Amino acid sequence: MIEFDVTIRSGDLYDYMMRHTYNSPAGILGSGVGALMVVAGTMRGQWLFVILGAVLLLYLPWTLFIKSKQQALKNPAFKEPLHYVVDEEGISVSQKGEIQKQNWQDMYKAVSTSRSIIVYTSRVAACIFPKRDLQDQTAHVIEMICTHMDASKVKIRQ
């Protein structure tokens, strides 16, 4: 059993949103079209395409940045630390006396970024474990995830 507290900040939400968005078909398509417009516009000297492509490339990260700031400020769950318990059965999260538990077999997938370990509990909901809060328990948490989740669902790099 591993226990730790997590404080979600706007940077953690931004990291999650960027990872989630740019690994979706819409995020990949938008980036590809934006990059193609910049390259094609530059090669043909059509600066309108370059500008539109740059706007397309910069729009999503900017809106995700704003959205993460707003969510961190407005969501009461992010105002206080979340207490996690990772054990043989799954992941439990508690805050202010409320406890929610998710079993390992119900987990959707687990991924990592340079800042966080992210365990998806559904296609769009996730537990975010910032590495700064895990500190020396990071390897133990990763080991627990890899042990209890199907290998095809785990995409964690250390």
Backbone bond lengths (Angstrom), bond angles and torsions (degrees), N, CA, C in turn:
res aa  C-N    CA-C-N  psi(-1)  N-CA   C-N-CA  omega(-1)  CA-C   N-CA-C  phi
1 M - - - 1.449 - - 1.531 108.93 -
2 I 1.326 114.54 134.01 1.463 121.27 179.31 1.530 107.78 -122.51
3 E 1.313 116.45 130.26 1.466 121.08 178.26 1.516 109.45 -121.39
4 F 1.335 115.49 140.61 1.464 120.58 177.24 1.521 109.47 -160.60
5 D 1.305 114.99 159.09 1.459 122.06 176.73 1.523 108.95 -108.23
6 V 1.317 115.29 143.30 1.456 121.90 -178.56 1.527 108.72 -127.83
7 T 1.307 115.80 132.35 1.457 121.74 172.03 1.524 107.16 -112.59
8 I 1.319 115.79 114.78 1.456 120.84 -177.86 1.529 109.13 -84.23
9 R 1.324 115.31 124.01 1.462 122.13 177.91 1.525 108.87 -110.86
10 S 1.311 115.92 169.44 1.472 119.65 -178.39 1.533 111.26 -60.90
11 G 1.324 118.01 -34.87 1.461 121.07 178.26 1.521 112.21 -64.25
12 D 1.335 116.65 -34.48 1.467 120.87 177.44 1.526 110.37 -68.48
13 L 1.325 115.94 -41.76 1.461 120.04 177.26 1.524 111.24 -64.90
14 Y 1.322 116.34 -41.15 1.468 121.10 178.63 1.529 110.31 -61.72
15 D 1.308 116.62 -44.71 1.463 121.89 178.14 1.530 110.55 -58.75
16 Y 1.331 116.71 -45.97 1.462 121.94 178.31 1.528 110.89 -62.60
17 M 1.335 116.40 -47.86 1.467 120.54 -177.89 1.528 111.91 -63.38
18 M 1.323 116.87 -41.05 1.470 120.39 178.26 1.518 110.17 -62.76
19 R 1.318 117.21 -46.84 1.466 121.82 -179.19 1.526 109.97 -61.91
20 H 1.314 115.50 -46.36 1.458 121.02 -177.94 1.537 111.20 -64.96
21 T 1.320 116.81 -45.68 1.461 121.19 -176.24 1.520 112.36 -70.11
22 Y 1.320 117.51 -45.88 1.466 119.92 -175.70 1.524 113.30 -79.89
23 N 1.325 117.32 0.35 1.451 120.19 171.57 1.519 111.16 -109.21
24 S 1.322 115.77 14.39 1.462 120.98 176.00 1.531 108.11 -104.28
25 P 1.310 117.34 157.36 1.473 119.64 179.05 1.537 112.91 -56.83
26 A 1.328 117.31 -40.11 1.468 120.20 -179.07 1.529 111.18 -65.24
27 G 1.325 117.51 -41.24 1.463 120.91 179.33 1.515 112.22 -66.04
28 I 1.313 116.04 -41.43 1.466 120.84 179.23 1.520 110.15 -66.90
29 L 1.335 116.48 -43.87 1.465 120.98 -179.89 1.534 110.84 -63.93
30 G 1.330 117.08 -45.30 1.460 120.75 179.86 1.515 112.19 -61.11
31 S 1.319 116.77 -42.89 1.463 120.69 178.50 1.523 111.11 -66.03
32 G 1.318 115.68 -42.37 1.463 119.57 179.63 1.518 112.47 -62.96
33 V 1.329 116.30 -44.38 1.469 120.41 179.41 1.526 109.94 -65.30
34 G 1.333 117.21 -43.41 1.468 120.46 178.80 1.519 111.81 -60.85
35 A 1.325 116.83 -45.77 1.466 121.01 179.98 1.529 110.55 -64.92
36 L 1.324 116.16 -40.79 1.467 120.74 178.81 1.529 110.99 -62.81
37 M 1.315 116.47 -40.72 1.466 120.24 178.79 1.527 110.95 -64.15
38 V 1.341 116.83 -40.97 1.467 120.28 179.50 1.531 110.02 -64.63
39 V 1.314 116.83 -47.75 1.465 120.56 -178.26 1.525 111.24 -64.83
40 A 1.331 116.40 -49.47 1.469 120.09 -178.69 1.528 111.05 -63.73
41 G 1.320 116.80 -41.91 1.461 120.58 178.64 1.511 112.36 -63.60
42 T 1.327 117.28 -38.64 1.462 121.65 178.23 1.523 110.47 -67.05
43 M 1.322 117.26 -44.98 1.462 121.13 -178.47 1.527 111.97 -65.11
44 R 1.325 117.17 -34.10 1.464 120.76 -176.92 1.526 112.51 -97.53
45 G 1.323 116.91 -2.28 1.455 120.30 179.84 1.521 113.34 71.21
46 Q 1.319 116.90 23.42 1.463 121.41 178.92 1.532 108.33 -99.93
47 W 1.310 114.93 93.10 1.459 120.96 -170.88 1.518 113.02 -69.38
48 L 1.320 117.18 -21.42 1.460 119.88 175.90 1.531 110.03 -63.07
49 F 1.340 116.92 -41.46 1.462 120.67 177.44 1.531 111.31 -66.08
50 V 1.324 116.02 -37.38 1.468 119.81 177.67 1.523 109.71 -62.62
51 I 1.319 116.30 -45.66 1.464 120.66 -179.09 1.527 110.92 -65.83
52 L 1.337 116.97 -46.17 1.463 120.17 178.72 1.538 111.66 -62.30
53 G 1.322 116.63 -39.78 1.469 120.55 177.78 1.517 111.45 -64.77
54 A 1.332 116.21 -41.48 1.468 120.07 178.58 1.528 110.78 -64.86
55 V 1.321 116.20 -40.65 1.469 120.05 177.61 1.526 109.49 -62.38
56 L 1.321 116.68 -43.99 1.460 121.02 178.95 1.528 111.02 -61.43
57 L 1.321 117.22 -40.88 1.464 120.98 179.89 1.531 112.49 -70.02
58 L 1.316 117.72 -33.69 1.462 121.52 -175.75 1.526 113.89 -91.85
59 Y 1.321 117.66 -20.35 1.458 121.26 -176.03 1.528 112.36 -61.22
60 L 1.299 117.31 -50.62 1.466 121.15 -175.21 1.527 112.53 -63.88
61 P 1.322 119.97 -49.65 1.467 118.09 178.20 1.531 112.33 -60.31
62 W 1.324 117.11 -38.22 1.464 120.30 -179.81 1.537 111.17 -65.51
63 T 1.338 117.23 -46.04 1.461 119.36 -179.61 1.525 111.33 -66.70
64 L 1.325 117.64 -36.42 1.464 120.12 176.52 1.527 111.23 -65.82
65 F 1.329 116.37 -36.68 1.465 121.11 177.15 1.532 110.25 -61.90
66 I 1.323 116.59 -48.26 1.468 121.66 179.65 1.530 110.21 -63.22
67 K 1.315 116.26 -44.72 1.470 121.09 -179.06 1.529 111.29 -62.72
68 S 1.327 117.86 -40.48 1.460 120.35 179.49 1.533 111.29 -66.29
69 K 1.323 116.82 -38.63 1.477 120.63 176.66 1.524 110.27 -62.39
70 Q 1.330 116.50 -46.52 1.459 120.83 -179.08 1.524 111.35 -64.18
71 Q 1.314 117.43 -43.71 1.462 121.10 -179.81 1.518 111.53 -63.21
72 A 1.330 116.99 -41.83 1.465 120.66 179.98 1.526 110.92 -63.73
73 L 1.314 116.77 -34.38 1.470 120.51 -179.55 1.523 112.85 -80.18
74 K 1.330 117.63 -36.28 1.461 121.05 -172.08 1.523 115.22 -93.27
75 N 1.311 118.38 -26.91 1.458 120.92 -175.29 1.529 109.94 -81.47
76 P 1.323 118.02 117.33 1.472 120.05 -178.06 1.530 113.40 -63.39
77 A 1.331 118.30 -24.66 1.467 120.88 179.91 1.520 112.11 -66.14
78 F 1.330 117.73 -22.70 1.455 121.00 -178.33 1.529 112.55 -92.78
79 K 1.303 117.33 -1.75 1.467 120.25 -177.95 1.534 112.24 -80.12
80 E 1.327 116.25 -24.92 1.462 121.28 -179.97 1.535 109.52 -126.45
81 P 1.334 116.29 157.02 1.475 118.88 -179.69 1.529 112.50 -62.10
82 L 1.314 114.61 147.67 1.460 122.47 172.97 1.528 107.11 -100.20
83 H 1.327 117.13 133.85 1.467 120.99 179.57 1.527 108.14 -100.86
84 Y 1.336 116.19 120.89 1.460 122.03 -179.39 1.516 110.58 -108.45
85 V 1.330 114.88 142.92 1.458 122.47 170.38 1.522 106.40 -126.30
86 V 1.313 115.88 119.32 1.462 121.93 178.36 1.523 106.15 -109.15
87 D 1.349 116.05 118.34 1.462 119.43 -177.67 1.524 110.51 -138.22
88 E 1.305 117.06 -168.03 1.464 123.04 -176.33 1.526 112.65 -63.61
89 E 1.329 117.19 -25.34 1.458 121.10 -176.91 1.523 112.93 -88.13
90 G 1.332 117.02 -34.62 1.452 120.07 -177.21 1.517 111.77 163.58
91 I 1.319 115.01 -148.27 1.461 121.62 -178.15 1.518 108.80 -120.21
92 S 1.327 115.77 128.68 1.463 121.76 175.18 1.514 108.24 -114.12
93 V 1.320 115.65 139.81 1.452 120.98 176.42 1.520 107.38 -126.91
94 S 1.324 115.62 136.37 1.458 119.34 179.14 1.522 109.88 -135.82
95 Q 1.331 112.50 149.88 1.457 120.64 177.13 1.523 106.86 -161.17
96 K 1.312 115.77 130.10 1.468 121.86 178.77 1.524 112.16 52.79
97 G 1.320 117.60 41.66 1.452 121.77 176.15 1.518 115.77 82.35
98 E 1.314 118.71 -9.69 1.461 121.58 177.12 1.516 109.20 -91.68
99 I 1.330 116.35 134.97 1.470 121.72 -178.73 1.520 108.97 -124.69
100 Q 1.331 115.74 133.91 1.460 121.95 173.27 1.521 107.73 -124.54
101 K 1.327 115.95 137.16 1.462 120.44 -178.82 1.521 109.46 -124.33
102 Q 1.308 115.00 138.80 1.459 122.15 176.68 1.528 107.27 -124.98
103 N 1.329 116.85 125.78 1.461 121.10 179.23 1.524 110.56 -79.16
104 W 1.321 115.91 152.51 1.469 120.76 -177.60 1.521 112.64 -57.52
105 Q 1.331 116.86 -41.29 1.466 118.96 -176.77 1.526 111.97 -67.46
106 D 1.331 118.31 -16.96 1.463 121.91 179.23 1.530 112.85 -91.48
107 M 1.324 117.31 -6.01 1.464 120.88 -179.33 1.524 109.93 -70.93
108 Y 1.323 115.34 142.05 1.461 120.86 -176.58 1.528 111.73 -84.22
109 K 1.338 116.72 -50.29 1.461 121.65 176.58 1.520 109.15 -168.58
110 A 1.324 116.13 167.36 1.465 122.58 176.70 1.526 108.30 -133.20
111 V 1.338 115.85 133.39 1.460 121.68 -178.81 1.526 108.64 -137.21
112 S 1.317 114.82 171.36 1.459 118.40 176.04 1.524 109.63 -134.91
113 T 1.306 113.80 155.36 1.460 121.59 170.96 1.526 105.27 -126.32
114 S 1.297 117.09 -178.20 1.465 118.82 178.38 1.533 110.99 -67.54
115 R 1.327 117.04 -22.26 1.468 121.20 -176.84 1.513 114.82 -102.83
116 S 1.352 118.26 -26.81 1.461 120.70 -167.72 1.522 113.48 -144.42
117 I 1.331 113.24 160.20 1.457 122.52 164.50 1.527 104.03 -104.31
118 I 1.322 117.22 128.84 1.461 121.30 -177.18 1.526 108.22 -120.90
119 V 1.335 116.08 122.25 1.461 121.62 177.38 1.519 107.14 -112.51
120 Y 1.324 115.77 111.12 1.459 121.20 -179.56 1.524 109.56 -77.78
121 T 1.330 115.20 127.75 1.458 121.05 176.23 1.532 110.66 -95.48
122 S 1.325 116.01 -12.90 1.464 123.67 172.70 1.528 106.32 -155.56
123 R 1.328 117.42 -172.01 1.467 119.48 -179.58 1.520 112.41 -63.76
124 V 1.342 117.71 -28.72 1.466 120.80 -175.28 1.524 114.71 -123.82
125 A 1.308 119.07 -12.11 1.469 121.93 179.84 1.523 109.73 -104.11
126 A 1.331 115.69 145.46 1.462 118.80 -176.24 1.520 111.82 -153.28
127 C 1.316 114.31 158.06 1.462 122.50 167.49 1.525 105.92 -94.77
128 I 1.314 116.26 125.96 1.463 121.18 179.74 1.518 107.90 -106.52
129 F 1.328 116.04 121.43 1.463 121.55 178.13 1.527 108.88 -112.29
130 P 1.330 118.27 93.75 1.469 119.38 177.20 1.535 110.20 -60.94
131 K 1.310 116.23 133.36 1.463 120.31 -177.72 1.519 111.97 -62.24
132 R 1.334 117.68 -27.54 1.472 119.59 178.76 1.532 110.90 -65.49
133 D 1.344 117.23 -29.49 1.462 120.69 178.34 1.526 112.11 -84.31
134 L 1.323 116.98 -28.41 1.468 120.48 178.37 1.520 111.67 -75.05
135 Q 1.318 116.42 -35.65 1.462 124.30 -179.62 1.522 111.24 49.88
136 D 1.330 118.14 -118.53 1.463 121.46 -175.31 1.531 112.96 -77.75
137 Q 1.333 117.94 -3.19 1.465 121.13 178.54 1.530 112.59 -92.77
138 T 1.318 117.06 -1.50 1.470 120.92 -177.16 1.526 111.63 -54.50
139 A 1.314 117.39 -50.03 1.472 120.78 -178.46 1.526 111.64 -62.44
140 H 1.325 117.54 -37.51 1.469 121.12 179.12 1.532 111.22 -67.83
141 V 1.319 116.55 -40.01 1.472 120.39 178.32 1.535 109.62 -65.26
142 I 1.318 117.18 -44.65 1.468 121.12 178.43 1.525 110.31 -61.23
143 E 1.320 116.92 -42.84 1.466 121.05 178.87 1.527 110.97 -61.74
144 M 1.326 116.79 -42.23 1.463 121.16 179.40 1.529 110.30 -64.01
145 I 1.322 117.42 -43.06 1.466 121.43 178.65 1.526 109.85 -63.14
146 C 1.325 116.88 -48.14 1.472 120.88 -178.06 1.525 112.03 -64.81
147 T 1.307 117.50 -31.68 1.462 122.05 -179.68 1.524 111.92 -72.66
148 H 1.335 116.98 -37.27 1.460 120.40 -171.01 1.530 115.45 -103.61
149 M 1.306 117.52 -11.32 1.468 119.32 177.42 1.528 109.45 -107.62
150 D 1.306 116.01 150.21 1.457 121.82 176.76 1.533 109.04 -58.29
151 A 1.316 116.88 135.65 1.471 121.86 -175.89 1.532 112.71 -57.47
152 S 1.331 117.87 -30.43 1.457 120.64 179.83 1.529 112.31 -70.12
153 K 1.313 117.83 -16.58 1.465 122.50 -179.58 1.536 112.28 -94.99
154 V 1.314 117.91 -6.89 1.466 120.75 -173.69 1.532 109.82 -108.95
155 K 1.321 115.20 121.27 1.480 122.42 176.96 1.532 107.55 -128.67
156 I 1.310 115.55 69.11 1.463 120.84 -177.17 1.512 109.21 -113.77
157 R 1.345 114.63 126.46 1.465 121.65 173.99 1.512 107.79 -112.19
158 Q 1.317 116.07 141.69 1.473 118.98 179.35 1.485 111.86 -97.52
